């Protein structure tokens, strides 16, 4: 039975896209011992729009669980994923049960360290046995008795490997995986995850292990199974080793750039050639893209085309929606939103930006415009059982609204000068407003 389940699941891994182009193929819970290779692997999974991290747990291994928790929580918060659940030591199984009890999508358990947490969940989390369909484990061999992650808890490893859950094991990528060429390549990627990996490597430049890929093979195996060769253990579980390290290096760069799914539905992507854009925005295209990322750029373009003019509050809505997705470490169409911007422009223009950047549209039944007064530049974002309110800082809201009122008073809405000045202000604030600095965020539920 275990062989049949594993065969079906392996086939599902290599299918390029599911029925819903916006839905990730990999819903995962990650367990980690906080090693530097773990942190790099977590960054790689965060970078992929084809992965949805439901929670992270910690266990003893390279680091003791309390140290692992501190390292991971610090990194997750620094990447602005404050709402991503990370279990404190001793709370792993409780968090796993809570997350899985409300999840309907099949889940993969990613073990970057020992199998202790998985073994405990098998015993104490009813949802683990019913919801988790695959376990991916980083270890040197299968069963890999000499592997560090096996030796961290041999009893747990034997218990899990003897169970019915299919286990897919990835071996290391050898020393020098993160070589000079790959480090240079990821240095040219304008994503926070690529930047974080570069920081991790530069934090220990004299240590050879920092250039070695070990746990990093798991996210690569998830996304590029064709670059691995598999060996079975009497038809039960599977052990995969890299076929071509150089090719996997290119795949790592692709993953860190978020190139794991087709994000667009009609066009292939937004042109990088600045001459494609209107003359007044051309000088700012590269800076905006590099500073705020491709998601904000693409959402900003679509929102303003939908809006039929460049508008400051539409751009603020885009930034607010992207910030909410970052907070929860989630993708489009996975939050419900209630906006407090009303239905009267220019403040209500924020609603258009939120729709585009989150996928929470009226058509999907995910967007509500509150009729409660007073209206203000804020929205409530609900993901799972958590609701946060994101509000544009009062001094910024007053400044933007004051400028628009002044332009309107002087020139009037029917004046071409009014719309030219609104456009100029919109471009200015698109470049100046950093979504990590312009909002107040509070948990309201």
Secondary structure, 3 states (H helix, E strand, C coil): CHHHHHHHHHHHHHCCCCCCCCCCCEEEEEEECCCHHHHHHHHHHHHCCCEEEEEEEECCCCCCHHHHHHHHHHHHHHCCCCCCCECCCCCHHHHHHHHHHCCCCCEEEEECCCCHHHHHHHHHCHHHHHHEEEEEEECCCCCCCCCHHHHCCHHHHHHHHCCCCCEEEECCCCCCCCCHHHHHHHHCCCCHHHHHHHHHHHCCCCCHHHHCCCCHHHHHHHHCHHHEEEEECCCCCEEEEECCHHHHHHHHHHHHCCCCCCCCCCCCCCCCCHHHCCHHHHCCHHHHHHHHCHHHHHHHHHHHHHHCCCCHHHHHHHHHHHHHHHHHCCCCCCCEEEECCCCCCCHHHHHHHHHHHHCCCHHHCCEEECCCCCCCCEEEEEECCEEEEEEECHHHHHHHHHHHHHHHHHHCCCCHHHHHHHHHHHHHHHHHCCCCCCEEEEECC
